[in-house]
Amino acid sequence: MATIKLTRLKAINNEDNVGCDHPYLKLDDAVVWGPQRVCEEFDIDLAVGRSFSGAVTVELWEEDDVDSDDLLGRHSLSSGSGSVEFTRDGAHYTLSYSIS
């Protein structure tokens, strides 16, 4: 059994053209953080951890009121540490993580 720790989310560019985003993170289809109001160039310290076997899927979504939520990206992780980027729909976010 391994444990993933999500440590920092950096918003470089918002997905929404006007105003701030309301992103949320999922690990294997379960919401583990957010939605929270985030504007461009925000750095958010996270303290999210979860055990898993094999690999874990990390997704970043942007909550929308009018239509369905937007998937900003998906990554499958199984070991190591570093960061992944989410760049769909004009957004640009970086998520730092470590797996032990």
N, C-alpha and C positions, 0 to 999 in steps of 0.2 A: 504494500500500500504506500502511495506517495502523497505528499501534501503540496498544493499550490498556494502561494501567497501573492496576492495582487497588492502592490505597494504604492504605485503612483499612476495617475491618469493626467495626461497633459493635453489640453485642447489647443491646437494650433490654428485650425480653421473650423468654424461652425458649419453644420449642414444647413441650418436655416439661413435664408438670405437676410432676414430682418430679425433682430433680437438675438436672444441666447437660445442654446439648445437645452434639452432636458434628457440627457443620455442616461442609460442604465446598462449594467453589465449582467450577463448570464454565464453561468458555468453549467454545462450539460443541461441546458434548457431551464435552469432554475435561476430566478433573479436573485443576485447576491449583493447588489448595490444600486441605489437610485430608484426611480429617476430623481435627478437633482438639477437645478438650474445652473448651467455652466456657460460662461461667455468665452470668446476667443482669448487665447494666451493665458488661460487659467491653469494652474498646477494644483492638483488635488491629491493629498496624501490619503492612501487607502490602508485599511487594516482588514482585508478580506482573505480568509483562508478556507480551504476545503480539501478533504481527503478524496482520493480517487484511485482507481486501478487502471493500468494500461495507459490511456491517454484521456485528456480532458479537453472539451471544446469550449473556447472562450468566444463570446459574441458581444459586440457593442451595438446597442440599439438607440434610436432617437425617438422619444415619445412625441406623437402627433395627436392633436385634439380633433382635427377635421377628418383626416383619413387614417389609413393603417400606419403603424409605426415603421420607421425606416431601419433596415439592417445596414449598419455602417461597415461591418466586416466580421469575419469568422476565422479563427485559427485553432488548429489542433496541436496541443502541446503534450509532451510526455516526460521531458527531463530538462535540466539546465536552468539557466537564468538569463535575463536580458530584457528585451522589449519587443513588442509587436506593434504594427501600425494598422490603423483602420482608416481607409480613404475612399469609401464608396460615397456616392451622391454629393461629391464636392467637399466632404468633410475631411479633416485630418486630425486624428488623435493618436497619441502614443501611450501604450500601457506597459509599465514595468512589472516584472513578475520574477519569482524564484520558485523552483521545485526541489523538494528534498525528500 
